[in-house]
Amino acid sequence: VTQVRFQTIQQPGNHVKKTVLATASEDGLLTIHDPSQPSEEAALLSVLNVGIPLRSVGFFGPACEGAYALTGNETMSVWHWDSAQKVSDVGGYGLRGMLSDAVGNAGWKSAVASIGMNTDDAASAVEYLVGCTWSVIDEVSATSMQMPSVVSSPALHLLAGNSHGDGFVFRMDADQIKPIMHLKGGHKGCIRDFCWVNGNDNNGS
């Protein structure tokens, strides 16, 4: 087992809340349990076969109906955990390239230059995935780094990084991956983990 995560959810059709437990493992299985049940068989709710050793898992969505999985191969997948259905492979093995391309796009060239990279070749701006959060994160202007007046709605966000210690926050919508924040100056090496905290955070971490 590489990670465990508890999450309080509201059951469909009523106002009763219960706690579920997600476990990630080296065998590539993400399992969801109801820890209130008296036996292992009764507690097992769902088994998601990601197929790659798992590093980080968690829940997302208005009712925490989704589950995300980050792997040791720096890939990501999202699932509807109750039905054990995969929603997306989120770019597959090309995800880091997609994220690096997003960082290198027009408004983010200043961020790429700040870490000593050629703004015309940001292929390795993102080297690894750190984790996800279902949160309200206000978008930061890529050119001015100033907070806008418009507040975002809750969404799944991914933090990725590089060996320079830079972090990049991406909003992971179903139809696009959008870079919204460049975090710099807090690290000189790899970012191992994070916890995003704000008043509207609905993340189980």
Backbone as CSV, one residue per row, in Angstrom:
resi,resn,N_x,N_y,N_z,CA_x,CA_y,CA_z,C_x,C_y,C_z
1,VAL,0.850,-1.192,0.000,0.000,0.000,0.000,0.882,1.238,0.000
2,THR,0.667,2.154,-0.934,1.482,3.359,-1.053,0.810,4.597,-0.471
3,GLN,-0.517,4.584,-0.359,-1.220,5.720,0.233,-2.621,5.306,0.655
4,VAL,-3.108,5.920,1.720,-4.511,5.781,2.117,-5.099,7.176,2.240
5,ARG,-6.401,7.290,1.920,-7.053,8.599,2.020,-8.517,8.405,2.422
6,PHE,-8.908,9.087,3.501,-10.295,9.071,3.943,-11.037,10.263,3.352
7,GLN,-12.318,10.071,3.075,-13.145,11.153,2.542,-14.580,11.008,3.047
8,THR,-15.143,12.092,3.548,-16.562,12.109,3.929,-17.388,12.474,2.715
9,ILE,-18.382,11.665,2.403,-19.235,11.903,1.239,-20.692,11.908,1.673
10,GLN,-21.538,12.511,0.845,-22.975,12.485,1.067,-23.583,11.476,0.122
11,GLN,-24.330,10.541,0.660,-24.888,9.480,-0.150,-25.983,10.014,-1.069
12,PRO,-26.033,9.519,-2.320,-27.043,9.994,-3.276,-28.463,9.785,-2.771
13,GLY,-29.298,10.794,-2.969,-30.702,10.663,-2.639,-31.068,10.967,-1.200
14,ASN,-30.085,11.247,-0.352,-30.411,11.587,1.028,-29.331,12.510,1.580
15,HIS,-29.500,12.898,2.818,-28.556,13.822,3.446,-27.614,13.116,4.415
16,VAL,-27.579,11.797,4.349,-26.726,11.022,5.249,-25.286,11.049,4.730
17,LYS,-24.372,11.353,5.615,-22.960,11.361,5.246,-22.262,10.115,5.781
18,LYS,-21.288,9.657,5.028,-20.494,8.529,5.503,-19.048,8.733,5.058
19,THR,-18.155,7.998,5.685,-16.741,8.089,5.364,-16.341,6.886,4.522
20,VAL,-15.609,7.150,3.448,-15.058,6.070,2.638,-13.536,6.171,2.684
21,LEU,-12.888,5.070,2.385,-11.431,4.973,2.442,-10.910,4.502,1.092
22,ALA,-9.971,5.256,0.525,-9.293,4.846,-0.708,-7.892,4.364,-0.363
23,THR,-7.490,3.245,-0.942,-6.129,2.746,-0.756,-5.476,2.569,-2.126
24,ALA,-4.234,3.001,-2.220,-3.455,2.848,-3.449,-2.355,1.841,-3.202
25,SER,-1.975,1.099,-4.236,-0.990,0.049,-4.027,-0.032,-0.067,-5.210
26,GLU,1.058,-0.794,-4.968,2.068,-1.018,-5.998,1.551,-1.901,-7.126
27,ASP,0.502,-2.676,-6.872,-0.030,-3.545,-7.922,-0.974,-2.816,-8.875
28,GLY,-1.119,-1.502,-8.704,-1.934,-0.709,-9.613,-3.413,-0.706,-9.314
29,LEU,-3.808,-1.202,-8.150,-5.225,-1.229,-7.784,-5.551,-0.090,-6.825
30,LEU,-6.600,0.644,-7.165,-7.167,1.654,-6.284,-8.477,1.088,-5.762
31,THR,-8.538,0.835,-4.464,-9.727,0.221,-3.875,-10.421,1.208,-2.943
32,ILE,-11.744,1.165,-2.966,-12.571,2.030,-2.135,-13.314,1.167,-1.131
33,HIS,-13.225,1.554,0.150,-13.820,0.765,1.228,-14.770,1.628,2.065
34,ASP,-15.711,0.946,2.694,-16.556,1.558,3.719,-16.049,1.052,5.071
35,PRO,-15.272,1.865,5.792,-14.656,1.379,7.033,-15.644,1.121,8.165
36,SER,-16.912,1.503,7.975,-17.906,1.252,9.030,-18.422,-0.182,9.017
37,GLN,-18.119,-0.920,7.952,-18.626,-2.287,7.829,-17.803,-3.263,8.665
38,PRO,-18.429,-4.348,9.142,-17.753,-5.248,10.085,-16.782,-6.228,9.443
39,SER,-16.882,-6.444,8.128,-16.002,-7.425,7.494,-15.372,-6.825,6.245
40,GLU,-14.270,-7.435,5.816,-13.559,-6.946,4.629,-14.429,-7.061,3.382
41,GLU,-15.185,-8.141,3.286,-16.041,-8.346,2.124,-17.148,-7.298,2.057
42,ALA,-17.753,-7.007,3.185,-18.831,-6.025,3.213,-18.307,-4.609,3.010
43,ALA,-17.068,-4.386,3.410,-16.506,-3.041,3.329,-16.078,-2.662,1.913
44,LEU,-15.780,-3.642,1.065,-15.269,-3.348,-0.272,-16.373,-2.759,-1.152
45,LEU,-16.156,-1.537,-1.623,-17.137,-0.854,-2.464,-16.774,-0.895,-3.939
46,SER,-15.493,-0.745,-4.251,-15.102,-0.665,-5.656,-13.619,-0.957,-5.798
47,VAL,-13.256,-1.540,-6.937,-11.857,-1.794,-7.259,-11.574,-1.197,-8.636
48,LEU,-10.622,-0.273,-8.690,-10.260,0.382,-9.937,-8.875,-0.115,-10.349
49,ASN,-8.788,-0.748,-11.496,-7.525,-1.323,-11.948,-6.809,-0.310,-12.842
50,VAL,-5.944,0.478,-12.242,-5.182,1.475,-12.992,-4.086,0.798,-13.812
51,GLY,-3.522,-0.294,-13.298,-2.565,-1.078,-14.046,-1.119,-0.621,-13.938
52,ILE,-0.865,0.447,-13.189,0.484,0.983,-12.993,0.641,1.281,-11.506
53,PRO,1.804,1.033,-10.914,1.981,1.344,-9.490,1.550,2.763,-9.159
54,LEU,0.759,2.890,-8.096,0.135,4.161,-7.738,0.957,4.912,-6.698
55,ARG,0.967,6.236,-6.844,1.698,7.083,-5.901,0.772,7.983,-5.097
56,SER,-0.291,8.520,-5.734,-1.183,9.447,-5.049,-2.596,9.272,-5.579
57,VAL,-3.568,9.212,-4.655,-4.973,9.062,-5.036,-5.815,9.999,-4.185
58,GLY,-7.019,10.264,-4.648,-7.934,11.107,-3.886,-9.272,11.218,-4.582
59,PHE,-10.149,12.002,-3.980,-11.505,12.160,-4.473,-11.718,13.576,-4.990
60,PHE,-12.674,13.730,-5.898,-13.017,15.060,-6.386,-14.460,15.053,-6.877
61,GLY,-14.994,16.252,-7.134,-16.367,16.411,-7.610,-17.257,16.991,-6.531
62,PRO,-18.391,17.566,-6.920,-19.307,18.174,-5.946,-19.735,17.216,-4.846
63,ALA,-19.915,15.941,-5.195,-20.299,14.928,-4.210,-19.170,13.921,-3.999
64,CYS,-17.950,14.294,-4.388,-16.788,13.395,-4.298,-17.040,12.087,-5.036
65,GLU,-17.744,12.195,-6.170,-18.066,11.015,-6.948,-16.918,10.564,-7.848
66,GLY,-15.923,11.421,-8.014,-14.781,11.091,-8.849,-13.575,10.689,-8.021
67,ALA,-12.668,9.952,-8.641,-11.401,9.597,-8.009,-10.286,9.849,-9.021
68,TYR,-9.166,10.373,-8.544,-8.015,10.551,-9.414,-6.885,9.636,-8.941
69,ALA,-6.025,9.286,-9.861,-4.887,8.424,-9.544,-3.653,8.937,-10.274
70,LEU,-2.586,9.206,-9.525,-1.293,9.564,-10.093,-0.360,8.378,-9.908
71,THR,0.425,8.085,-10.926,1.248,6.879,-10.892,2.736,7.197,-10.815
72,GLY,3.515,6.171,-10.544,4.962,6.317,-10.511,5.565,6.588,-11.875
73,ASN,4.797,6.382,-12.935,5.239,6.684,-14.301,4.857,8.100,-14.722
74,GLU,4.421,8.925,-13.778,4.022,10.310,-14.025,2.839,10.394,-14.988
75,THR,1.877,9.489,-14.810,0.630,9.546,-15.566,-0.526,9.784,-14.593
76,MET,-1.672,10.123,-15.153,-2.843,10.444,-14.347,-4.091,9.868,-15.008
77,SER,-4.983,9.352,-14.206,-6.282,8.924,-14.714,-7.363,9.369,-13.739
78,VAL,-8.562,9.569,-14.270,-9.706,9.952,-13.439,-10.817,8.927,-13.639
79,TRP,-11.566,8.666,-12.575,-12.538,7.586,-12.550,-13.839,8.030,-11.882
80,HIS,-14.935,7.356,-12.253,-16.163,7.386,-11.457,-16.092,6.151,-10.569
81,TRP,-15.775,6.389,-9.282,-15.370,5.246,-8.462,-16.515,4.295,-8.123
82,ASP,-17.736,4.805,-7.997,-18.846,3.941,-7.599,-19.149,2.884,-8.663
83,SER,-18.992,3.258,-9.942,-19.238,2.313,-11.031,-17.945,1.670,-11.536
84,ALA,-16.791,2.093,-10.975,-15.479,1.573,-11.379,-15.196,1.822,-12.854
85,GLN,-15.715,2.926,-13.384,-15.517,3.265,-14.793,-14.451,4.347,-14.935
86,LYS,-13.505,4.100,-15.848,-12.491,5.111,-16.127,-13.106,6.214,-16.985
87,VAL,-12.887,7.455,-16.583,-13.387,8.597,-17.328,-12.368,9.060,-18.361
88,SER,-11.098,9.108,-17.967,-10.054,9.592,-18.874,-8.676,9.163,-18.401
89,ASP,-7.767,8.966,-19.365,-6.355,8.737,-19.070,-5.565,10.039,-19.023
90,VAL,-6.221,11.158,-19.268,-5.632,12.497,-19.145,-4.274,12.602,-19.843
91,GLY,-4.267,12.303,-21.111,-3.041,12.469,-21.886,-2.104,11.293,-21.905
92,GLY,-2.373,10.283,-21.080,-1.526,9.101,-21.065,-0.077,9.446,-20.731
93,TYR,0.864,8.775,-21.421,2.279,9.017,-21.156,2.750,10.370,-21.695
94,GLY,1.897,11.037,-22.451,2.252,12.350,-22.976,1.803,13.499,-22.102
95,LEU,1.334,13.218,-20.899,0.778,14.281,-20.056,1.810,15.341,-19.710
96,ARG,3.013,14.942,-19.329,4.025,15.945,-18.970,4.346,16.860,-20.148
97,GLY,4.362,16.294,-21.338,4.577,17.116,-22.522,3.449,18.100,-22.744
98,MET,2.204,17.649,-22.519,1.056,18.533,-22.653,1.123,19.674,-21.641
99,LEU,1.505,19.354,-20.408,1.609,20.377,-19.379,2.737,21.355,-19.690
100,SER,3.865,20.825,-20.167,4.991,21.684,-20.529,4.616,22.615,-21.683
101,ASP,3.866,22.084,-22.640,3.409,22.919,-23.752,2.519,24.044,-23.246
102,ALA,1.651,23.714,-22.285,0.755,24.737,-21.731,1.558,25.827,-21.018
103,VAL,2.600,25.411,-20.276,3.459,26.386,-19.594,4.166,27.278,-20.604
104,GLY,4.577,26.687,-21.725,5.319,27.427,-22.722,4.490,28.319,-23.620
105,ASN,3.174,28.244,-23.495,2.316,29.074,-24.338,2.456,30.551,-23.987
106,ALA,1.931,31.381,-24.844,2.166,32.828,-24.853,2.360,33.479,-23.493
107,GLY,1.335,33.455,-22.640,1.417,34.204,-21.397,2.342,33.619,-20.361
108,TRP,2.861,32.390,-20.596,3.700,31.741,-19.582,5.167,31.739,-19.952
109,LYS,5.552,32.461,-20.997,6.964,32.482,-21.387,7.837,33.109,-20.309
110,SER,7.269,34.064,-19.564,8.054,34.682,-18.490,8.349,33.681,-17.387
111,ALA,7.396,32.783,-17.141,7.616,31.755,-16.122,8.689,30.779,-16.566
112,VAL,8.691,30.429,-17.844,9.703,29.516,-18.367,11.081,30.164,-18.308
113,ALA,11.166,31.436,-18.686,12.449,32.133,-18.664,13.006,32.245,-17.256
114,SER,12.107,32.361,-16.265,12.555,32.553,-14.885,13.264,31.335,-14.327
115,ILE,13.101,30.171,-14.954,13.790,28.974,-14.481,14.922,28.589,-15.418
116,GLY,15.351,29.561,-16.221,16.544,29.371,-17.031,16.342,28.552,-18.277
117,MET,15.117,28.489,-18.800,14.851,27.715,-20.006,14.620,28.643,-21.185
118,ASN,14.967,28.150,-22.355,14.676,28.877,-23.586,13.179,28.938,-23.772
119,THR,12.634,30.119,-23.962,11.175,30.257,-24.084,10.644,29.617,-25.348
120,ASP,11.526,29.290,-26.296,11.075,28.615,-27.508,11.128,27.100,-27.377
121,ASP,11.666,26.617,-26.242,11.791,25.173,-26.043,11.559,24.849,-24.579
122,ALA,10.277,24.748,-24.200,9.915,24.478,-22.801,9.501,23.035,-22.619
123,ALA,10.116,22.121,-23.395,9.675,20.730,-23.408,9.789,20.060,-22.055
124,SER,10.699,20.526,-21.186,10.883,19.884,-19.888,10.513,20.805,-18.733
125,ALA,9.647,21.788,-18.984,9.226,22.689,-17.909,8.566,21.915,-16.780
126,VAL,7.801,20.875,-17.124,7.166,20.005,-16.130,7.848,18.648,-16.183
127,GLU,8.418,18.237,-15.053,9.150,16.977,-14.993,8.434,15.896,-14.198
128,TYR,7.537,16.291,-13.307,6.850,15.302,-12.475,5.523,15.870,-11.986
129,LEU,4.640,14.975,-11.545,3.351,15.337,-10.977,3.440,15.238,-9.459
130,VAL,2.836,16.189,-8.769,2.891,16.210,-7.306,1.600,15.686,-6.692
131,GLY,0.471,16.258,-7.056,-0.792,15.850,-6.468,-1.942,16.688,-6.990
132,CYS,-3.134,16.384,-6.518,-4.343,17.063,-6.968,-5.142,17.574,-5.780
133,THR,-6.018,18.535,-6.059,-6.959,19.024,-5.064,-8.224,19.479,-5.769
134,TRP,-9.361,19.241,-5.137,-10.650,19.765,-5.605,-10.909,21.032,-4.795
135,SER,-10.686,22.178,-5.407,-10.679,23.434,-4.670,-11.127,24.581,-5.555
136,VAL,-11.408,25.695,-4.901,-11.528,26.974,-5.583,-10.144,27.611,-5.563
137,ILE,-9.552,27.793,-6.726,-8.258,28.459,-6.837,-8.416,29.586,-7.836
138,ASP,-8.269,30.817,-7.373,-8.399,31.970,-8.257,-7.270,31.973,-9.269
139,GLU,-7.632,32.253,-10.516,-6.630,32.270,-11.571,-5.713,33.475,-11.423
140,VAL,-4.422,33.230,-11.617,-3.425,34.292,-11.581,-3.001,34.612,-12.999
141,SER,-2.927,35.885,-13.342,-2.469,36.291,-14.659,-1.049,35.806,-14.893
142,ALA,-0.827,35.137,-16.015,0.498,34.600,-16.304,1.511,35.699,-16.595
143,THR,1.044,36.875,-17.000,1.972,37.944,-17.350,2.243,38.869,-16.178
144,SER,1.199,39.156,-15.373,1.383,40.108,-14.278,1.461,39.452,-12.913
145,MET,1.034,38.158,-12.828,1.003,37.433,-11.562,0.125,38.144,-10.528
146,GLN,-0.921,38.821,-10.996,-1.847,39.505,-10.107,-3.164,38.752,-10.062
147,MET,-3.776,38.712,-8.875,-5.057,38.038,-8.727,-6.157,38.826,-9.436
148,PRO,-7.052,38.134,-10.188,-8.163,38.816,-10.817,-9.303,39.008,-9.839
149,SER,-10.313,39.774,-10.245,-11.460,40.013,-9.381,-12.490,38.897,-9.479
150,VAL,-12.414,38.076,-10.538,-13.373,37.002,-10.733,-12.893,35.749,-10.015
151,VAL,-13.747,35.169,-9.196,-13.392,33.976,-8.433,-13.818,32.741,-9.210
152,SER,-12.958,31.762,-9.281,-13.251,30.533,-9.997,-14.252,29.677,-9.224
153,SER,-14.829,28.703,-9.922,-15.687,27.712,-9.285,-14.830,26.516,-8.885
154,PRO,-15.331,25.653,-7.991,-14.544,24.476,-7.603,-14.203,23.623,-8.816
155,ALA,-13.013,23.090,-8.836,-12.559,22.268,-9.959,-11.405,21.388,-9.497
156,LEU,-11.095,20.393,-10.315,-9.938,19.548,-10.049,-8.690,20.271,-10.533
157,HIS,-7.726,20.423,-9.641,-6.467,21.082,-9.977,-5.302,20.118,-9.749
158,LEU,-4.317,20.228,-10.610,-3.111,19.404,-10.533,-1.909,20.305,-10.292
159,LEU,-1.070,19.923,-9.326,0.205,20.590,-9.118,1.299,19.714,-9.709
160,ALA,2.101,20.313,-10.594,3.241,19.628,-11.188,4.478,20.481,-10.954
161,GLY,5.658,19.879,-11.082,6.861,20.629,-10.774,8.051,20.232,-11.611
162,ASN,9.195,20.822,-11.272,10.449,20.475,-11.926,11.581,20.516,-10.906
163,SER,12.764,20.133,-11.347,13.903,20.016,-10.438,14.451,21.359,-9.984
164,HIS,13.972,22.454,-10.587,14.358,23.794,-10.145,13.563,24.233,-8.910
165,GLY,12.551,23.457,-8.531,11.717,23.813,-7.389,10.483,24.598,-7.753
166,ASP,10.234,24.777,-9.046,9.041,25.502,-9.472,7.826,24.586,-9.455
167,GLY,6.668,25.148,-9.074,5.407,24.437,-9.126,4.464,25.124,-10.097
168,PHE,3.698,24.340,-10.820,2.718,24.874,-11.757,1.365,24.253,-11.434
169,VAL,0.359,25.101,-11.228,-0.991,24.640,-10.924,-1.813,24.690,-12.204
170,PHE,-2.465,23.581,-12.519,-3.294,23.469,-13.712,-4.728,23.142,-13.318
171,ARG,-5.663,23.793,-13.974,-7.076,23.427,-13.825,-7.369,22.327,-14.844
172,MET,-7.839,21.173,-14.349,-8.019,19.993,-15.191,-9.491,19.814,-15.537
173,ASP,-9.980,20.583,-16.502,-11.356,20.444,-16.957,-11.463,19.298,-17.959
174,ALA,-12.695,18.871,-18.216,-12.894,17.737,-19.116,-12.423,18.038,-20.534
175,ASP,-12.535,19.298,-20.953,-12.220,19.643,-22.335,-10.921,20.411,-22.508
176,GLN,-10.237,20.732,-21.411,-8.977,21.455,-21.546,-8.152,21.370,-20.261
177,ILE,-6.848,21.584,-20.423,-5.929,21.709,-19.302,-5.428,23.142,-19.318
178,LYS,-5.688,23.878,-18.241,-5.387,25.309,-18.240,-4.416,25.651,-17.116
179,PRO,-3.228,26.187,-17.432,-2.312,26.627,-16.375,-2.837,27.895,-15.733
180,ILE,-2.875,27.925,-14.397,-3.453,29.092,-13.725,-2.505,29.746,-12.721
181,MET,-1.408,29.078,-12.371,-0.540,29.667,-11.359,0.876,29.093,-11.456
182,HIS,1.861,29.965,-11.296,3.259,29.565,-11.241,3.768,29.864,-9.842
183,LEU,4.167,28.831,-9.116,4.679,28.967,-7.756,6.199,28.897,-7.803
184,LYS,6.864,29.909,-7.310,8.318,29.930,-7.379,8.893,30.569,-6.127
185,GLY,10.150,30.228,-5.826,10.858,30.826,-4.707,10.755,30.071,-3.408
186,GLY,9.849,29.102,-3.316,9.682,28.369,-2.059,10.528,27.124,-1.959
187,HIS,11.017,26.624,-3.098,11.804,25.393,-3.132,13.020,25.578,-4.023
188,LYS,14.054,24.809,-3.736,15.216,24.754,-4.604,15.386,23.369,-5.204
189,GLY,14.510,22.446,-4.827,14.559,21.088,-5.349,13.158,20.608,-5.649
190,CYS,12.993,19.302,-5.682,11.693,18.716,-6.025,10.652,18.987,-4.938
191,ILE,9.433,19.214,-5.352,8.299,19.378,-4.437,7.736,17.991,-4.162
192,ARG,7.709,17.587,-2.907,7.289,16.227,-2.559,5.785,16.104,-2.342
193,ASP,5.172,17.150,-1.787,3.744,17.079,-1.473,3.237,18.485,-1.233
194,PHE,1.932,18.643,-1.109,1.352,19.947,-0.832,-0.023,19.762,-0.204
195,CYS,-0.512,20.813,0.419,-1.880,20.843,0.949,-2.433,22.221,0.665
196,TRP,-3.405,22.299,-0.231,-4.001,23.585,-0.591,-5.137,23.876,0.388
197,VAL,-5.072,25.028,1.035,-6.058,25.370,2.056,-6.716,26.687,1.697
198,ASN,-8.057,26.659,1.580,-8.844,27.899,1.481,-10.235,27.625,2.009
199,GLY,-11.032,28.665,2.080,-12.340,28.550,2.719,-13.313,27.655,2.001
200,ASN,-13.046,27.387,0.697,-13.979,26.594,-0.074,-13.421,25.218,-0.432
201,ASP,-12.311,24.848,0.209,-11.660,23.579,-0.106,-12.540,22.431,0.340
202,ASN,-12.793,21.483,-0.587,-13.600,20.312,-0.292,-12.764,19.048,-0.443
203,ASN,-11.444,19.209,-0.294,-10.553,18.077,-0.473,-10.431,17.306,0.834
204,GLY,-10.376,15.991,0.709,-10.321,15.146,1.890,-8.989,15.119,2.579
205,SER,-7.945,15.796,2.026,-6.648,15.794,2.675,-6.667,16.675,3.902
